[in-house]
Amino acid sequence: MGALKSVEGGTAVGEVVTETLGPDNVARKHLAGVSYEELTLQCGADINKTFLEWVKTFIAGGEITRKDGAILFADFNSKLQTRLDFQQALITEVAFPACDAANKDAGFLTVKLAPELTVRQKGRGEAVKVATESAQKRWLPSNFRLTIPGLDTSKVSQIHASRIKRTITEEDIGDLRDPSALEGLIGAPNLGVTLAETGADTWHAWLEDFVIEGNNDEGQEKTGRLEFLTANSQAALFTLNFHNLGIYALRPPPSEASSDAIARVKADLYCERMEFGYPT
């Protein structure tokens, strides 16, 4: 899948059961099984397309694919130190960073996986080669473009972070010690947008019509598109398409009487469905 910024989790954990008090007035404990912690992966824009397609299918709510894989931990000399194999993993969450025109830090995609089984092995110093499909790309969340037909988005300065989640339940099967993971429904997050008050007229008009006047059936909902742009803003690294957007709040953020900051408003929109895209 490519190089990772960070990895957490994937550890086997015993499930402790506390028994009722015995005649000696001691609550005995024992292990009833084993579970495996979620894996949390942080990756940049150079992740390969096979992994991105897995993410795309997850966000679209399509057929869920379980995957086997391995994470290789290497030292500074690219020699293998540890290998973590995972089996039958499901994506449970995908998180995109907040977009902020004033923030010049690098951006990373966060993906959580729920494996049914993990196996950790010590490496033997083998050389590790990271396979990527393109040269290293720089992802700056300060470079973005939001488009919502019918709304002025030219003064947007911030887009709040987005997290798309899927609930996971576990099913114990026969005498197996390792339970099977069952996927649930995906929940699309709401969209939070901060913009200058000077560019908010169309937003106020939509709030008046959609919320106060009650013209808020499905035909009055909007679509939108968020593009995470390259460092030179000439192309999109990733895109998020929003479907069935509806505004439900438009309020100024907290401010101080002596503040010289630009007057801004924060718009809150619900979203029913999202789609993820990347250059092919």
QUICOR-V632113 format. One line per field, one symbol per residue. ss: DSSP state (h for helix, s for strand, l for the rest). phi: phi as a letter, one per 40 degrees, with the letter a starting at -180 (. if undefined). A space follows every 10 residues. Layout:
ss->???
phi->???
This chain:
ss->lllssssssl lsssssssss slllllssss ssssssllss ssslllllhh hhhhhhhhhh llllllssss ssssllllss ssssssssss ssssssllss lllllsllss ssssllssss ssllllslll llllllllls lllsssslll lllllssssl lsssssssss sllllllsls ssssssslll sssssshhhl hhhhhhhhhh hhlllllhhh lssssssssl lllllsssss ssssssssss slllllllll lllsssssss llssssssll
phi->.hcbcabbgg ccbcccbccc ccccgbccba cbibbbcccb bbbccccccc cccccccccc gcccbcbcaa bbbbcccgbc babbcbbfcb cbabbbccca ccbbccbbcb bbbbccabbb bccbgccbbc cbcacdbcbb ccbaabbbdg bcbcbcbabc dbbbbbcbbb bcbfcccccc cbcbccbccc bbbbacdcbb dcccccddcc cccgcbcdcc cbbaabbccc dcgcaccabb bbbfcbcbaa accdabcccc cccbbbbbbc bcabbbbacc
